[in-house]
Amino acid sequence: MTATSTRVTYYYDALCGWCFGFAPAFDEFHQRHHDHLTFEVVSGGLFGDNPDKMPVGRVNEAAPHIKQGAYKAVEERTGVTFGAPFLEDLFGEGKLVLDSTYPAIAMAIVKDQAPEHEVLFAKILNDAVYKDGMDPTDVSGYAPYAEQIGLDPAHFQTNMTVPKYREAAQAEFERFRHSEANVFPTVVIERHGFTAVLAQGHATVDELEVRLANFLALAAGTDEERE
């Protein structure tokens, strides 16, 4: 099996709490299989200006469910821990603004300049918001995280304002809208036109492994039918 024969597409959003919870499992899954599966991350645009998205706004106005206990449900189900800086803001002034555009721009830059790191960068962005309490609308805040994957921070900050990357982010949102995914996170696997969902919502790495093995067994059968 070549690196391009089977594609795994991860539909996520940097501001999705369940994606934050799922990220460690998916990152480990990627580490196990990146040498023989092709991985791609698609930013879905959870918070935006379109009617089908959650509205952009301060965290307790745009997403009151987080403060009401949703973050606890994520912690209990997945084992992650929301960081003190995020929780202090959540239960304090609530100044953090939820807007998916800027992290999607950052992801678009990484997909263009360092695509081998896009799965890791998805996790880094989730952690930046939900562990470090980074404001997603602070364009300058992304540079140190880009540096973690070897990109020049000053150049990255400049690219955050380049129109082609905003356009790429919007194209990702449209791609999600027209995809088979309708929740975050969703992981879709495809081989020679045969497609299945590996995860929709949280899954453990062991569950992903079982579903991958089942998919490959079924896909092998369809390969034989083509021959």
C-alpha positions in Angstrom: 0.0 0.0 0.0 1.5 3.3 -1.0 1.3 6.6 0.9 -1.3 7.9 -1.5 -3.6 4.9 -1.9 -5.5 5.5 1.3 -6.5 8.9 2.5 -7.6 10.0 5.9 -9.4 13.3 6.1 -9.8 15.0 9.5 -12.6 17.5 9.7 -12.0 19.6 12.7 -12.1 23.1 14.1 -9.4 24.7 16.3 -12.2 26.1 18.6 -14.1 22.8 18.9 -13.8 21.5 22.5 -14.4 17.9 21.5 -11.6 18.2 18.9 -9.4 19.3 21.7 -10.4 16.2 23.6 -9.9 14.0 20.5 -6.6 15.5 19.5 -4.3 13.3 21.6 -5.8 10.1 20.2 -5.8 11.3 16.6 -2.2 12.6 16.9 -1.1 9.2 18.2 -3.0 7.4 15.4 -1.3 9.7 12.9 2.1 9.0 14.4 1.5 5.2 13.9 0.3 5.4 10.3 1.6 8.6 8.6 4.2 6.5 6.7 1.6 4.5 4.8 -1.6 6.6 5.0 -2.1 10.1 3.6 -3.5 12.5 6.1 -5.2 15.8 5.6 -6.8 18.3 8.0 -9.8 20.4 6.9 -10.9 23.4 9.0 -14.6 23.4 9.3 -15.4 26.9 10.6 -17.4 26.3 13.7 -17.7 30.0 14.6 -18.4 32.4 11.7 -20.7 34.9 10.2 -22.7 32.5 8.0 -26.2 31.5 9.2 -25.2 27.8 9.5 -22.4 28.6 11.9 -22.3 29.5 15.6 -22.0 33.3 15.9 -18.6 35.0 16.4 -18.4 36.5 19.9 -17.0 36.4 23.4 -16.8 32.9 24.8 -19.7 33.1 27.2 -21.9 34.8 24.7 -21.1 32.7 21.6 -20.8 29.4 23.5 -22.5 29.6 26.9 -22.7 25.8 27.0 -18.9 25.6 27.7 -19.2 27.4 31.0 -22.4 25.5 31.8 -20.5 22.3 31.9 -19.6 21.2 28.4 -15.9 21.5 29.2 -16.4 19.1 32.1 -18.1 16.5 29.8 -15.1 16.7 27.4 -12.6 16.2 30.3 -14.6 13.2 31.7 -15.1 11.5 28.4 -11.6 12.1 26.9 -9.2 12.6 29.8 -7.9 16.0 28.7 -7.7 18.9 31.0 -8.6 22.4 30.1 -5.9 24.8 31.1 -6.0 27.3 33.9 -5.6 30.4 31.6 -8.7 29.4 29.6 -10.8 28.5 32.7 -9.8 31.7 34.5 -11.1 33.7 31.5 -14.2 31.5 31.1 -15.2 32.1 34.8 -13.8 35.6 34.8 -14.2 38.4 32.3 -14.8 36.0 29.4 -12.8 38.2 27.0 -11.7 35.4 24.7 -13.4 35.8 21.3 -14.4 32.7 19.3 -13.9 33.2 15.6 -12.8 30.2 13.5 -11.4 32.4 10.7 -8.0 33.1 12.1 -7.0 29.6 13.2 -8.2 28.4 9.8 -5.9 30.9 8.2 -3.0 29.6 10.3 -3.8 26.1 9.3 -3.9 27.1 5.6 -0.4 28.5 5.9 0.8 25.2 7.4 -0.9 23.2 4.8 0.9 25.3 2.2 4.3 25.5 3.8 4.6 22.4 6.1 1.9 19.9 5.2 3.7 17.1 6.9 2.9 18.9 10.2 -0.8 19.7 9.7 -2.1 17.0 12.0 0.3 18.1 14.8 -0.5 21.7 14.2 -4.3 21.0 14.6 -3.5 19.7 18.1 -1.2 22.6 18.8 -4.0 25.1 17.9 -6.5 23.3 20.1 -4.0 23.4 22.9 -3.3 27.1 22.3 -6.9 28.0 22.9 -8.0 25.5 25.5 -4.8 25.1 27.5 -3.0 28.4 27.0 -6.1 30.6 26.7 -4.9 32.2 23.4 -7.3 34.7 21.9 -8.0 33.2 18.4 -8.4 36.8 17.0 -5.0 37.9 18.1 -3.1 37.5 14.8 0.3 37.9 16.5 -0.4 35.0 18.9 0.0 32.3 16.3 3.7 32.9 15.5 5.2 31.1 18.5 3.0 28.0 17.8 4.2 28.0 14.2 7.8 28.1 15.4 7.1 24.8 17.2 6.9 23.1 13.9 9.9 24.8 12.4 8.4 27.8 10.6 9.8 31.3 10.9 7.6 33.2 13.4 8.0 36.6 11.8 7.3 35.3 8.3 4.3 33.4 9.6 2.8 36.5 11.3 3.1 38.3 8.0 1.4 35.5 6.2 -1.5 35.7 8.6 -2.6 38.8 6.7 -2.0 37.6 3.2 -5.3 37.4 1.3 -4.7 34.0 -0.4 -4.6 32.3 3.0 -7.9 33.9 4.1 -9.3 32.7 0.8 -7.9 29.2 1.4 -9.5 29.2 4.9 -12.9 30.1 3.4 -12.5 27.4 0.8 -12.0 24.9 3.6 -15.2 26.0 5.3 -17.1 25.5 2.0 -15.4 22.1 1.7 -16.7 21.1 5.1 -20.2 22.3 4.3 -20.3 20.0 1.2 -18.7 17.0 2.8 -20.1 13.9 4.4 -19.1 15.4 7.8 -21.7 17.2 9.9 -20.2 17.3 13.3 -16.8 18.0 14.8 -14.6 16.0 14.9 -15.2 13.7 12.0 -12.5 11.4 10.4 -13.2 9.9 7.0 -11.1 7.3 5.2 -11.1 6.6 1.5 -9.4 4.1 -0.7 -10.0 3.9 -4.5 -13.5 5.4 -4.1 -14.5 3.2 -1.1 -15.2 5.5 1.9 -16.1 5.1 5.5 -16.2 7.1 8.7 -13.5 6.2 11.3 -14.7 8.6 13.9 -17.6 11.0 14.5 -17.2 12.6 17.8 -14.7 11.2 20.2 -12.9 7.9 19.7 -9.9 6.3 21.4 -6.8 5.3 19.5 -7.7 1.7 20.0 -11.2 2.3 18.5 -9.6 4.0 15.5 -7.2 1.0 15.1 -10.1 -1.5 15.0 -12.1 0.6 12.5 -9.0 1.1 10.3 -8.4 -2.7 10.3 -12.0 -3.4 9.4 -12.0 -0.7 6.6 -8.8 -2.1 5.1 -10.2 -5.6 5.1 -13.3 -4.4 3.3 -11.3 -2.2 0.9 -9.1 -5.1 0.0 -12.2 -7.0 -1.1 -13.2 -4.1 -3.4 -9.7 -4.0 -4.8 -10.0 -7.7 -5.7 -13.3 -7.1 -7.4 -11.7 -4.4 -9.6 -9.0 -6.8 -10.8 
